[in-house]
Amino acid sequence: MVSANKEMVVYCFDTLVSYYNNEEVPPPAFDDGQHPLFVTWKKAVNGGEPRLRGCIGTLEARWLVNGFKDYALNSALRDRRFPPIHAKELPSLECTVSVLTDYETGDNHLDWEVCVSSFWMLPCS
């Protein structure tokens, strides 16, 4: 089973930094596979609790490498609830990745459990 990990978060940061620097994204350090996924960006403001800055994902299975690349940018730049993240915000961002696993058929609308693997981290200062 695939679990969210530090390398996936690093790849999301690498994707965003590469976008701003107009560079190729370095290759990821995790294995590819197909899973639903989400990328969440939060920003620390004035020493307070980090606030949501963007979150987009999909419940349809995507190849992880392309999925994280797409959703790292979409959640940072195209979440309609927020203005696009600017390069100057990178030092105050934190990222969470979620890989959804263990889907099964439910008997009714109340028959479900949350099975999500998430990993988050802050950029190095």
Secondary structure, DSSP 8 states (H G I E B T S, - for coil): -----HHHHHHHHHHHHHHHHT------SS---EEEEEEEEEE--TTS--EEEEEEEEEEEEEHHHHHHHHHHHHHH--TTS----GGGGGGEEEEEEEE------SSTT-----EEEEEE----
